[in-house]
Amino acid sequence: MKKIVILSALASLFAVSVHAEDAAPAVATNFSLTTNYKYRGQDQGNNKPAVQGGFDYANSGFYVGNWNSSIGFTNSGIEMDFYGGYKGEIAKDIGFDVGVLQYYYSQKDKVVDFNTTELYGALSYGPVSLKYSTTVSKDYFGLGESAGLLLGQPAPKGRNTGYLDLSGNFEVAKGVTLNAHMGFTRLSSELKDVGYENYADYKFGATMDLGSGFSAGAAIVGATKKDFYGDINKARAILTITKSM
């Protein structure tokens, strides 16, 4: 859930022509139940159901929001994401989105700090989007600290880890949308030096609008390099029910 090529391209595009969204201030909320929470192709809840939800506030192209999920790898069992940014249209059907995202994990007796900060930039054309995220915090979800503890050496830095996200959502019938995603995690050089491996992830599924703000989704989600990361990268069938308001 971003400061190299895409942001450079966005900067030059903004200088030419930017049409901000002129919609009135709006607040949207969402609540979901899912059979498994995967992030960038990896299990976050020990392959168990998760409860998720959040809100977004938008005003004239600017937005802030919060999203939360139950997880299985901290003693508090919750992930809280806080984000803000600006989105709009460069030209008809060509959109942009830039912002910052803070992943926060409340922990008691913290040994490894999982908190991570990313900057992101995205371009979209119709139903297709291309997004790049870059880590600006010292570590990337605690990978460096974990390696340092295991190897008995100073923790390698996760800063400059990048994530490329190509996604498309195609309505094939009234209320039915096909969802496709491919992603690639490029870890920082220091994380790769201690043995971590880059990997790709994917999602293929469909979402159905059930009316009254309810939707149902089904997807196959997984990642490569299962031989290194283990079963958290295993492909799984995931079902989700969402209520939007």
Secondary structure, DSSP 8 states (H G I E B T S, - for coil): ---SHHHHHHHHHHHH--EE-----EEEEEEEEES--EETTEESSTT--EEEEEEEEEETTEEEEEEEEE-SSSSS-EEEEEEEEEEEEEETTEEEEEEEEEEEE--SS-SS---EEEEEEEEEETTEEEEEEEE-SSSSTTHHHHHHHHHTS-----TT-EEEEEEEEEEEETTEEEEEEEEEEE--HHHHHTT---EEEEEEEEEEEEETTEEEEEEEEEES-HHHHGGGGS-EEEEEEEEE-
